Amino acid sequence: MKGNDAIIRNNEGYQGNNNVIVDAFQLHEVVTGWGINNQFMNNTVYMDNADAYVIAAYNHSSAQAANTVRSPAGNMYRGNITVHVTDVQMK
């Protein structure tokens, strides 16, 4: 995400042993004031690499997250992410 105020919801994603995928979702501030106030809701990701993040906010980007499921357990968030609902990590 490089824009503002986007809603990303009801997605299911798989890393599928692809080591090129560093994070399930990334936010970037490419231009000052952009990449902020995005919302991630009801997303489920299956990540092979426990070090990869579900949502990673780089530079000064920001987001809110709710009802995120990660399987198996691993890193959930990096950067300026506000979590509103208890998220789930599956073993």
KEKE-150815 format. One record per residue: y, z, x of N, C-alpha, C in turn. Coordinates in steps of 0.1 Angstrom, whole numbers, always signed. Example, Ala and Ser with C-alpha at 12.3 -4.5 7.8 and 13.67 -1.06 7.14 Angstrom:
BEGIN
ATOM/n_Y/n_Z/n_X/ca_Y/ca_Z/ca_X/c_Y/c_Z/c_X
ATOM/-57/+78/+132/-45/+78/+123/-33/+78/+132
ATOM/-22/+71/+128/-11/+71/+137/+0/+79/+129
END
This chain:
BEGIN
ATOM/n_Y/n_Z/n_X/ca_Y/ca_Z/ca_X/c_Y/c_Z/c_X
ATOM/-12/+0/+8/+0/+0/+0/+12/+0/+9
ATOM/+21/-9/+6/+34/-10/+13/+46/-8/+3
ATOM/+42/-9/-10/+53/-8/-20/+54/+6/-25
ATOM/+62/+8/-35/+65/+21/-42/+60/+21/-56
ATOM/+56/+33/-60/+53/+36/-74/+41/+29/-79
ATOM/+31/+25/-71/+19/+18/-75/+9/+28/-81
ATOM/+1/+24/-90/-10/+32/-95/-23/+26/-92
ATOM/-31/+33/-84/-44/+28/-80/-55/+37/-87
ATOM/-62/+32/-96/-71/+41/-104/-84/+33/-108
ATOM/-94/+42/-110/-107/+38/-115/-114/+27/-106
ATOM/-113/+29/-93/-119/+20/-83/-132/+27/-77
ATOM/-141/+18/-73/-153/+23/-66/-154/+14/-54
ATOM/-155/+21/-42/-155/+13/-30/-166/+18/-21
ATOM/-171/+8/-12/-182/+11/-3/-178/+6/+11
ATOM/-180/+15/+21/-178/+11/+35/-189/+1/+39
ATOM/-201/+3/+35/-212/-6/+38/-215/-8/+52
ATOM/-214/+2/+61/-216/+2/+75/-206/-8/+82
ATOM/-195/-10/+76/-185/-19/+82/-175/-10/+90
ATOM/-177/-10/+103/-168/-1/+112/-154/-6/+113
ATOM/-151/-18/+108/-137/-23/+108/-129/-15/+98
ATOM/-135/-10/+87/-129/-2/+77/-126/+12/+82
ATOM/-113/+15/+85/-110/+28/+91/-107/+38/+80
ATOM/-101/+34/+69/-98/+43/+58/-101/+35/+45
ATOM/-104/+42/+34/-107/+36/+21/-93/+30/+16
ATOM/-83/+38/+16/-69/+33/+12/-59/+38/+23
ATOM/-50/+29/+26/-39/+32/+35/-26/+29/+29
ATOM/-16/+38/+33/-2/+36/+29/+6/+34/+42
ATOM/+16/+25/+41/+24/+23/+53/+39/+21/+49
ATOM/+47/+27/+57/+62/+24/+55/+66/+14/+65
ATOM/+65/+1/+61/+69/-10/+70/+84/-12/+71
ATOM/+90/-10/+59/+105/-10/+58/+109/+4/+53
ATOM/+120/+9/+58/+125/+22/+55/+126/+24/+39
ATOM/+120/+34/+34/+121/+37/+20/+110/+31/+11
ATOM/+101/+24/+18/+90/+18/+11/+77/+25/+15
ATOM/+66/+23/+6/+54/+30/+8/+53/+44/+3
ATOM/+62/+47/-7/+63/+61/-12/+60/+62/-27
ATOM/+56/+74/-31/+54/+77/-45/+43/+69/-52
ATOM/+32/+66/-45/+21/+59/-51/+11/+69/-56
ATOM/+3/+65/-66/-6/+74/-72/-21/+69/-72
ATOM/-30/+77/-67/-44/+74/-67/-51/+83/-76
ATOM/-58/+77/-86/-65/+86/-96/-79/+80/-99
ATOM/-88/+89/-101/-102/+86/-105/-109/+75/-97
ATOM/-107/+76/-83/-114/+67/-74/-126/+73/-68
ATOM/-136/+65/-66/-148/+70/-59/-151/+61/-47
ATOM/-153/+67/-35/-157/+59/-24/-169/+64/-17
ATOM/-177/+55/-11/-189/+58/-4/-186/+53/+10
ATOM/-184/+63/+19/-180/+61/+33/-191/+64/+42
ATOM/-195/+55/+51/-206/+58/+61/-201/+67/+72
ATOM/-188/+66/+75/-182/+73/+87/-174/+85/+82
ATOM/-179/+97/+85/-172/+110/+81/-158/+111/+86
ATOM/-155/+104/+97/-141/+105/+103/-131/+97/+96
ATOM/-136/+87/+88/-127/+78/+80/-121/+87/+69
ATOM/-108/+83/+65/-101/+90/+55/-103/+83/+41
ATOM/-103/+90/+30/-102/+83/+17/-88/+77/+15
ATOM/-78/+85/+17/-64/+80/+16/-57/+85/+29
ATOM/-51/+76/+36/-43/+79/+48/-29/+73/+46
ATOM/-19/+82/+48/-5/+79/+47/+1/+79/+61
ATOM/+5/+67/+65/+11/+66/+79/+26/+64/+78
ATOM/+32/+68/+89/+47/+68/+90/+52/+78/+80
ATOM/+62/+74/+72/+68/+83/+62/+63/+80/+48
ATOM/+52/+73/+46/+47/+70/+33/+42/+82/+26
ATOM/+40/+81/+13/+35/+93/+5/+28/+89/-7
ATOM/+19/+98/-12/+12/+95/-25/+7/+108/-31
ATOM/+3/+107/-43/-4/+117/-51/-18/+113/-53
ATOM/-27/+123/-53/-41/+120/-56/-47/+129/-66
ATOM/-56/+124/-74/-63/+132/-84/-76/+127/-87
ATOM/-86/+136/-89/-100/+132/-92/-106/+122/-83
ATOM/-105/+125/-70/-111/+116/-60/-125/+121/-56
ATOM/-134/+112/-55/-148/+115/-52/-151/+108/-39
ATOM/-157/+115/-29/-161/+109/-17/-176/+113/-14
ATOM/-184/+103/-11/-198/+105/-8/-202/+97/+4
ATOM/-209/+103/+14/-211/+117/+16/-198/+124/+20
ATOM/-199/+137/+22/-187/+144/+26/-181/+139/+39
ATOM/-168/+141/+40/-160/+137/+52/-146/+139/+50
ATOM/-137/+133/+58/-123/+134/+57/-118/+129/+44
ATOM/-108/+136/+38/-103/+131/+25/-89/+125/+27
ATOM/-80/+133/+33/-66/+129/+33/-59/+130/+47
ATOM/-50/+121/+50/-42/+122/+62/-28/+119/+58
ATOM/-19/+127/+63/-4/+124/+60/+1/+131/+48
ATOM/+11/+125/+42/+18/+131/+31/+11/+128/+17
ATOM/+0/+135/+15/-7/+133/+2/-7/+146/-6
ATOM/-3/+145/-18/-3/+157/-26/-15/+156/-36
ATOM/-23/+166/-36/-35/+166/-44/-33/+174/-56
ATOM/-35/+169/-68/-32/+175/-81/-44/+181/-88
ATOM/-56/+176/-85/-68/+181/-92/-78/+183/-81
ATOM/-87/+192/-83/-98/+195/-73/-106/+182/-71
ATOM/-107/+178/-59/-115/+166/-56/-129/+170/-52
ATOM/-138/+160/-51/-152/+163/-49/-157/+156/-37
ATOM/-165/+163/-29/-172/+157/-18/-187/+159/-20
ATOM/-194/+148/-20/-208/+149/-22/-216/+149/-9
ATOM/-227/+157/-9/-235/+157/+3/-244/+145/+5
END
